[in-house]
Amino acid sequence: MYFRTRIFAISILTVTAVLALVISLSWSRIMTVELTNLDSRLCMEAKRLIPKRTLPDTNNPAANINNLRDTSLSGSRLMTDLTDKLRVSSPNQLMLSVGSAEQGFLTAPTGVDVQDVISRLHWLSAEPLALTDNYKANAVCQFAFFEHQQNQWRASLLQASNQQSFIAVDVAATTSQLTSTLQAALIVVIPFSLLLSILGAWFIATNTIRPINRLHKAMDKVTQKDLSHRLPEHKEDKEFKMLIDAYNTMLDRLEDSFRQVSRFTADAAHELKTPLTVLRGKLEQAVLSENSSQLDLNAILDEVGHLSAITRKLLLLSQADSGSMALHFEPINITELVDELIADMTLLSDELELDCVIEKGLIIQGDIVLLKQLLNNLLVNVMRYSLHHKGVTIHARQNESAIEVVISNFCLPIPHDVRVKLFDRFYRGEPAHTQGISGSGLGLSLAREIARAHGGDLTLEPSDSEVVTMRLLLPIVK
């Protein structure tokens, strides 16, 4: 499903649900108000049907009924009048009872025992009325809601002294006109609302998809050969600016990775070219020479060893880049390992002055081969580039949950722009520092990757231009 279609469908469903909810709540409120008004009208009509005060004749009840009929509307005229006022279509939708137990009751419609209906009702409320007629003092109007012949009815009972009037009306009959009016309105409102909903949903979907289309067109301009293009952020909403920032940041990292891979490939080809050229020259010389004993095997072995070392470092760096550097963890005594490497350094140079402070019992879990290569790379750099007569400082101690090894040595001044590149692969510094010193420029970068593979890090600490301080942190894994 297209994103535009999904937004369009969600908008239509939302508007439809809101419209249905509004209509439902409005109809419920209208019906509540209508029933309240109906109760008031019923009570008013019940009050009107109470006859004027007359003295009852206990010897002639029929005369009392005739008197009741004469003092108010009677017969068909009474039902017609109530039908008009209560907005019903037929007298059969009304129940009426007026009179008293002494005088008798005038009831309608025929065939319905209205008094029995009254006796079975549960009255909901009683509203006292203030009447001017003394005979009707203490009048009370009560309301009831009941079911009769599968229809819902609303009733009002007014009692004043010994007189009472009862009126009930079919609710559906009184609200039929309101229902018809609502249906007629909905016939017009619903299609018009749906049309507006469709137009509104289409407008929302179009405006929502427009910035995405702009981003899509901008992304199409980014190719493998041109990673420098960035998405514009102006005139975009805040949410899309966040997306654009994330995308541009990803492009920055991707461009840096491509640039680093290109530089790494060129540097690797350059570094491998030298030993391969030497090997080829030596072998061609041996082939062309009549005396094979003149073959310089030591030089060939040196170049093969150099080539093998570069290849192994490149392989380890490739594994580090892909996060697949294989580590064989075992307990390692860093104290003994550092002491052993320092002893090798002192054998190689009698002029080297060492200031060593190594704590005892520094144990971690790690790969012995890789950690030995890490420390060896650091110490080889010290041997190659330090000023031996000024001394080298090596401190190793436990720092909370990690082992810290700090190696500091004096050297020729190194400017800041060179220091920031010391961990770059194949970077060997300025020619003045590396003249006559062999190396591939992979030692420090490989050492840092090994440290990070163990959960630690190798950093260059801030110092004077004539001092290089390396700080190695290795976590203690229990």
Disulfide bonds with the S-S distance in Angstrom:
Cys43-Cys141 2.29
